[in-house]
Amino acid sequence: MTNTPVDDLDVSLQAVGDVVARIRSDQWQGATPCSAWSVRDVTNHLALGSRLFAGLLTGRPGYPLDPGYADALGDDPAGAYRAYAADVVIAFRRPGALEQVVEAPVGAIPGIAAVQLRTVEDLVHGWDLAVATGQRVDYPDDIVERALAFTHEQLAGVDSGDDGPFAPPQPHRDDAAPIDRLVALLGRRPRS
């Protein structure tokens, strides 16, 4: 069976949802590899991202992705994360969604690029959450390899310096797991 980009997103969101469900109450304000954001901030950012793209794909106004702008988690962060994740997958599965052009925070992009962008975002920030809370996140290597290929292609002309959207790529072992190579590419220090 061939996985579609929406299937990759769905599997990634489910894996991150499992990490979010295991976050203990004393960990929500803990630090993450995203130095400006706590565990709750990163989780909120991901929920806001799913809410944003579900809205963009269905003609509803977008919402800022800054976790300081709105709280999408309420009293049930794990439940809220999963609900927004389900909404965005449903939106991307709509006929024509992958061909639709959406006005994303990075500019106007086709739905196929948006779904891949969401997958990368959740893979990397899910890793952030796992590291911050002492967990392991299990992503299928083939999904992460496709996310890596997309990221390499998209970052080819993007400055990763002080003014760029990402920290400079970090070193990693040549035989590092795909997720470690992805997070290193986007400026994080892999665990292995």
Buried (B, 14 or more C-beta within 10 A) or exposed (E): EEBBBBBBBBBBBBBBBBBBEBBEEEBBEBEBBBEEBBBBBBBBBBBBBBBBBBBBBBEEEBBEBEBEEBBBBEEEBBBBBBBBBBBBBBBBBEEEBBEBEBEBBEEEBBBBBBBBBBBBBBBBBBBBBBBBBEBEBEBBEEBBBBBBEBBEEBBEEEEBEEEEEBBEBBEBEEEBBBBBBBBBBBBBEBEE
